[in-house]
């Protein structure tokens, strides 16, 4: 599939956050460096605000207006970001301007701020916000843009979302297609897969098994409980006793029918008391609301001190992370220096071997090997001349080879010494940085302790405030209490005639006794109890069979997931050069738990240092760009953590944001990494 290539050629930023006026030209590779707070991330934020109205972290709730010396936003200035981009070689000029809307109040000279207004342009032509968004969305989807421009974006997603994206590498194969590919092995599972995911199927059968296990535990107890209902009773005697009590109950009901008017009056007064008590609650709630308003300032202080405390805690954690990174780099350079020292000693110890002289001519060299007589004088002289020539050539070659060895050895030693000095310098640099960061952390820790004390003081003040308002002196509250007391006394006076109350009590007792006897008569019929026990025993057997069926389906689903994940893992991991993804975990009970964990050579991404995490993120971006068919400028934050030798060859434009000691922002195009 042909990949759409999007490049950022240049940007002009005015009054955006801390950037007053700056034009930046970008090459295929660009490096933006400087100390912290010099505006590196602001450039990335400006680009994403232009395209999508969000910062580089995907948040639309961030301040873009610059601040004055007192930390207040500067009004009455325009904020603008303009960029020239290239899409498959076609260039487009994009611009976004934000203005403030001020309206003069009628009858005054005062103007009120009515909000911000954004204006958009494409190639100099004004566009509505909708038209601008549609143009950008045709180039690249916002979610895809975030994934292929930030090496940390993919791994910051929830693992389920990561896996959902990775599954796109597999294609449009459904679980049903995969199951059918295994022949008859998963035939029983296919109808389920047609209507539900494996996760939902597992939940279904696990939930059913859990419920069945609960029933299996409860059924014996229910049988035992019902068995206790087997009773032996004299039904005839119970019927006689029931009839006698029903007669007595009717008599009491007749006597009560004459006293209903007084009871109605008492109930009316009780309802009035209830209404008055509701009024007491309203008074209490109103006073509680006043108390809450009075405590607003101190609660705001608590919120402020809590925010400060949490900010400092995050700063300390970030500083600790920077210290660890600096220490790792210090140790890397220290090991490199020590390795070079060993290599230097080895080179210094090397020596060219001493000259081994040629074997000299002997008397036998001048005797004829055939006849044993001395060779003629001219032959002797020729042999002597040949020997001297060979000796001269041999010694000359030796001297030449020795000189070449010494020259190469000197060059190697010189290079090792230079590399050693560089490693030592880098080591000392990161040691100094680590010490500086430790000092900064100590200062933050002191501030954190102060903030903790301030927070605890304010919290103690808040905790010491009353939770409920005191209404004992409220006139309305006191008057209502007095009305309630008077009504309760009237009810007491009306209730002194206890005959009605006694009759009601007698009626209730008789009703309870009749109900109890009725229950004993019904319980004496053991046939229903025995029938229920038989039903429960049959149910127990049926539940056991159903549990076995649920377990078989759970095992089948887990086996399918294992086979599917093995197949999918192999296909997905084949799409990446450096990273691999662990897509499921084996559980203690033998089951599978779906997951998504990025690893490099078997090491979890979370255990890698920052530089290796960035390199892993670049490998992921390379594959995602192929998946979505588009490449965009990659903004690499903390680029000082990576080096030329470990950065993969990328098909996208690279814009590296690196922390250096430079006080002013520095922009370089077509550069190497650190």
Secondary structure as the mmCIF struct_conf table of DSSP 4:
data_model
#
loop_
_struct_conf.conf_type_id
_struct_conf.id
_struct_conf.beg_label_comp_id
_struct_conf.beg_label_asym_id
_struct_conf.beg_label_seq_id
_struct_conf.end_label_comp_id
_struct_conf.end_label_asym_id
_struct_conf.end_label_seq_id
HELX_LH_PP_P HELX_LH_PP_P1 UNK A 2 UNK A 3
STRN STRN1 UNK A 4 UNK A 16
TURN_TY1_P TURN_TY1_P1 UNK A 17 UNK A 18
STRN STRN2 UNK A 19 UNK A 25
BEND BEND1 UNK A 28 UNK A 28
STRN STRN3 UNK A 29 UNK A 34
BEND BEND2 UNK A 35 UNK A 35
TURN_TY1_P TURN_TY1_P2 UNK A 36 UNK A 37
BEND BEND3 UNK A 38 UNK A 39
HELX_RH_AL_P HELX_RH_AL_P1 UNK A 40 UNK A 52
BEND BEND4 UNK A 53 UNK A 54
TURN_TY1_P TURN_TY1_P3 UNK A 56 UNK A 57
BEND BEND5 UNK A 58 UNK A 58
BEND BEND6 UNK A 60 UNK A 60
STRN STRN4 UNK A 65 UNK A 65
STRN STRN5 UNK A 67 UNK A 67
TURN_TY1_P TURN_TY1_P4 UNK A 69 UNK A 70
BEND BEND7 UNK A 71 UNK A 71
HELX_LH_PP_P HELX_LH_PP_P2 UNK A 72 UNK A 72
STRN STRN6 UNK A 73 UNK A 73
HELX_LH_PP_P HELX_LH_PP_P3 UNK A 74 UNK A 75
BEND BEND8 UNK A 76 UNK A 76
STRN STRN7 UNK A 79 UNK A 87
TURN_TY1_P TURN_TY1_P5 UNK A 88 UNK A 89
STRN STRN8 UNK A 90 UNK A 104
HELX_LH_PP_P HELX_LH_PP_P4 UNK A 105 UNK A 105
TURN_TY1_P TURN_TY1_P6 UNK A 106 UNK A 107
BEND BEND9 UNK A 108 UNK A 109
STRN STRN9 UNK A 111 UNK A 122
TURN_TY1_P TURN_TY1_P7 UNK A 123 UNK A 124
STRN STRN10 UNK A 125 UNK A 127
HELX_RH_AL_P HELX_RH_AL_P2 UNK A 129 UNK A 139
HELX_RH_AL_P HELX_RH_AL_P3 UNK A 142 UNK A 149
TURN_TY1_P TURN_TY1_P8 UNK A 151 UNK A 152
HELX_RH_AL_P HELX_RH_AL_P4 UNK A 153 UNK A 156
BEND BEND10 UNK A 157 UNK A 157
HELX_RH_AL_P HELX_RH_AL_P5 UNK A 159 UNK A 166
HELX_RH_3T_P HELX_RH_3T_P1 UNK A 167 UNK A 169
TURN_TY1_P TURN_TY1_P9 UNK A 170 UNK A 170
BEND BEND11 UNK A 172 UNK A 172
HELX_RH_AL_P HELX_RH_AL_P6 UNK A 175 UNK A 180
TURN_TY1_P TURN_TY1_P10 UNK A 181 UNK A 186
HELX_RH_AL_P HELX_RH_AL_P7 UNK A 187 UNK A 193
TURN_TY1_P TURN_TY1_P11 UNK A 194 UNK A 195
BEND BEND12 UNK A 196 UNK A 196
HELX_RH_AL_P HELX_RH_AL_P8 UNK A 198 UNK A 227
TURN_TY1_P TURN_TY1_P12 UNK A 228 UNK A 229
HELX_RH_AL_P HELX_RH_AL_P9 UNK A 235 UNK A 256
HELX_RH_3T_P HELX_RH_3T_P2 UNK A 257 UNK A 259
HELX_RH_AL_P HELX_RH_AL_P10 UNK A 260 UNK A 294
TURN_TY1_P TURN_TY1_P13 UNK A 295 UNK A 295
HELX_RH_AL_P HELX_RH_AL_P11 UNK A 296 UNK A 349
HELX_LH_PP_P HELX_LH_PP_P5 UNK A 352 UNK A 355
HELX_LH_PP_P HELX_LH_PP_P6 UNK A 357 UNK A 361
HELX_RH_3T_P HELX_RH_3T_P3 UNK A 363 UNK A 366
STRN STRN11 UNK A 367 UNK A 367
TURN_TY1_P TURN_TY1_P14 UNK A 369 UNK A 371
HELX_LH_PP_P HELX_LH_PP_P7 UNK A 373 UNK A 373
STRN STRN12 UNK A 374 UNK A 374
HELX_LH_PP_P HELX_LH_PP_P8 UNK A 375 UNK A 376
HELX_RH_AL_P HELX_RH_AL_P12 UNK A 377 UNK A 463
TURN_TY1_P TURN_TY1_P15 UNK A 464 UNK A 464
BEND BEND13 UNK A 465 UNK A 465
BEND BEND14 UNK A 467 UNK A 468
TURN_TY1_P TURN_TY1_P16 UNK A 472 UNK A 473
HELX_RH_AL_P HELX_RH_AL_P13 UNK A 475 UNK A 494
TURN_TY1_P TURN_TY1_P17 UNK A 495 UNK A 495
TURN_TY1_P TURN_TY1_P18 UNK A 498 UNK A 498
HELX_RH_AL_P HELX_RH_AL_P14 UNK A 499 UNK A 523
TURN_TY1_P TURN_TY1_P19 UNK A 524 UNK A 524
HELX_RH_AL_P HELX_RH_AL_P15 UNK A 526 UNK A 573
TURN_TY1_P TURN_TY1_P20 UNK A 574 UNK A 575
BEND BEND15 UNK A 577 UNK A 578
STRN STRN13 UNK A 579 UNK A 586
TURN_TY1_P TURN_TY1_P21 UNK A 588 UNK A 589
BEND BEND16 UNK A 590 UNK A 590
STRN STRN14 UNK A 592 UNK A 600
TURN_TY1_P TURN_TY1_P22 UNK A 601 UNK A 602
STRN STRN15 UNK A 603 UNK A 604
HELX_RH_3T_P HELX_RH_3T_P4 UNK A 605 UNK A 607
BEND BEND17 UNK A 608 UNK A 608
HELX_RH_AL_P HELX_RH_AL_P16 UNK A 610 UNK A 628
TURN_TY1_P TURN_TY1_P23 UNK A 629 UNK A 629
STRN STRN16 UNK A 630 UNK A 631
STRN STRN17 UNK A 634 UNK A 637
TURN_TY1_P TURN_TY1_P24 UNK A 638 UNK A 638
HELX_RH_3T_P HELX_RH_3T_P5 UNK A 639 UNK A 641
HELX_RH_3T_P HELX_RH_3T_P6 UNK A 644 UNK A 646
BEND BEND18 UNK A 647 UNK A 647
HELX_LH_PP_P HELX_LH_PP_P9 UNK A 648 UNK A 649
BEND BEND19 UNK A 651 UNK A 652
STRN STRN18 UNK A 654 UNK A 659
BEND BEND20 UNK A 661 UNK A 661
BEND BEND21 UNK A 663 UNK A 664
STRN STRN19 UNK A 666 UNK A 669
BEND BEND22 UNK A 670 UNK A 670
#
